[in-house]
Amino acid sequence: MQITYFAGGCFWCVEAIFQRIEGVVKLTSGYCNGNTVDPTYQDICTGTTGHAEVVKVEFYELKVSFKTLLNIFFEIHNPTTKNQQGNDRGTQYRSAIFYTNDEQQSQAIDMVNQMSDKIVTQIIKLDVFYPAENYHQNYFNNNSSQPYCQMLIAPKLNKYFNQ
């Protein structure tokens, strides 16, 4: 099993997509690589902690490759907007891949180099990960009738899985 961390805007959206990918066995929304120890969501929302909203993705590489996960990651968010996804703005919403081994780093760099757009996705070694509060975990599945979910996450799921 491998672990990687993807930051592509609001972690609720990223989590909802990867939950539906065969070979992904566990997801945890949280915060990576900032300067505040054990931050809260309120801390992150200030934009001053240096953390990114991320989804920790645990996967079986025999069922889904890291390259496949990278392709999905780049399809489900805009990797050309700095510190922003849609109306979500701030460094906590940046596009980033927090790798956990040299192979992940190499594959991520290779993929970015092959893309024609002006990619701003950061490729960074994981330093520290803090799980988000419980109410952020499995957010879409637990709150699918919420307006944010209906306006942003549901259409993204429909677009990605009904192509």
C-alpha positions in Angstrom: 0.0 0.0 0.0 1.1 3.6 -0.7 0.1 6.9 0.6 0.0 10.3 -1.1 -1.5 13.7 -0.4 -3.4 15.9 -2.9 -4.3 19.5 -2.4 -6.7 20.7 -5.1 -8.9 23.4 -3.4 -11.5 22.4 -0.9 -10.8 19.0 0.4 -14.5 18.0 0.4 -14.4 18.0 -3.4 -11.2 16.1 -3.8 -12.3 13.5 -1.2 -15.7 13.0 -3.0 -14.0 12.0 -6.2 -11.3 9.8 -4.8 -13.8 7.9 -2.7 -15.2 6.5 -5.9 -11.9 5.2 -7.3 -11.3 1.5 -7.2 -8.0 0.7 -5.4 -8.3 3.7 -3.0 -8.8 2.2 0.4 -8.9 5.1 2.8 -9.1 8.9 2.7 -8.5 11.4 5.4 -9.1 15.1 4.9 -6.6 17.3 6.7 -3.9 19.9 6.6 -0.2 19.6 5.4 3.1 21.3 5.8 2.2 24.5 7.7 3.8 26.3 10.6 1.1 25.8 13.3 1.1 22.7 15.3 -2.2 20.8 15.3 -4.2 23.5 13.5 -8.0 23.8 13.5 -10.1 24.6 10.5 -10.6 28.1 11.9 -6.8 28.5 12.0 -6.5 27.3 8.4 -9.2 29.7 7.1 -7.1 32.7 8.3 -4.7 31.9 5.5 -1.7 32.6 7.8 -0.7 29.1 8.9 1.0 28.0 5.7 -1.0 24.7 5.6 -2.9 23.4 2.6 -6.2 21.6 2.7 -5.4 18.1 1.5 -6.7 14.6 1.2 -4.5 11.8 2.4 -5.0 9.0 -0.1 -4.2 5.4 0.9 -4.2 3.1 -2.1 -3.2 -0.3 -3.4 -0.8 0.3 -6.3 -1.7 -3.1 -7.8 -5.3 -1.9 -8.3 -4.7 1.8 -9.1 -1.3 3.3 -10.1 0.0 6.6 -8.7 0.1 7.8 -12.3 -3.7 7.1 -12.6 -4.3 9.0 -9.4 -2.2 11.9 -10.8 -4.3 12.0 -13.9 -7.5 12.1 -11.9 -6.1 14.8 -9.7 -5.2 17.0 -12.6 -8.6 16.4 -14.2 -10.7 17.4 -11.2 -9.2 20.8 -10.4 -7.6 23.7 -12.1 -3.8 23.4 -11.7 -3.2 26.7 -13.4 -4.8 29.0 -10.8 -2.5 30.0 -7.9 -4.0 29.7 -4.5 -7.6 29.4 -5.8 -10.2 26.9 -6.9 -13.4 28.5 -8.0 -14.5 31.0 -5.3 -12.2 29.4 -2.7 -9.2 31.7 -2.4 -6.1 31.6 -0.2 -2.9 29.6 0.2 -4.8 26.9 1.9 -6.6 26.2 -1.4 -3.4 25.9 -3.5 -2.7 23.1 -5.9 -0.1 20.7 -4.5 1.1 17.1 -4.4 2.8 16.1 -1.2 4.8 13.1 -2.1 6.0 10.3 0.3 8.7 8.7 -1.8 11.1 9.5 -4.6 9.0 7.6 -7.2 6.0 9.7 -6.5 8.1 12.9 -6.8 9.6 11.7 -10.1 6.2 10.8 -11.6 4.6 14.0 -10.5 7.4 16.1 -12.0 7.3 14.1 -15.2 3.6 14.6 -15.6 3.7 18.4 -14.9 6.5 18.7 -17.5 4.4 17.0 -20.1 1.4 19.3 -19.6 1.1 22.2 -21.9 -0.7 24.6 -19.6 1.1 26.9 -17.1 0.8 24.5 -14.2 1.3 26.1 -10.7 0.9 22.8 -8.8 3.6 22.5 -6.1 5.4 19.2 -5.8 6.6 19.0 -2.2 7.9 16.4 0.2 5.4 15.7 2.9 6.6 17.2 6.2 3.6 16.9 8.5 -0.1 16.0 8.2 -2.8 16.8 10.7 -6.2 15.2 10.2 -9.1 17.7 9.9 -11.9 17.7 12.4 -14.4 14.7 12.2 -17.1 16.8 10.6 -14.9 17.3 7.5 -14.4 13.5 7.0 -16.6 11.8 4.4 -18.2 15.3 4.0 -20.1 14.9 0.8 -21.6 11.5 1.7 -22.7 12.8 5.0 -24.0 16.2 3.8 -25.0 15.7 0.2 -28.1 17.9 0.5 -26.1 20.9 1.8 -26.1 23.8 -0.7 -22.3 23.8 -1.2 -22.4 20.1 -2.0 -25.3 20.5 -4.4 -23.8 23.5 -6.2 -20.2 22.4 -6.4 -19.5 18.8 -5.5 -22.4 17.0 -7.1 -21.9 18.6 -10.5 -18.2 17.8 -10.3 -19.0 14.2 -9.6 -21.5 14.0 -12.4 -19.1 15.6 -14.8 -16.2 13.4 -13.9 -18.0 10.0 -13.8 -20.4 10.6 -16.6 -17.9 11.7 -19.3 
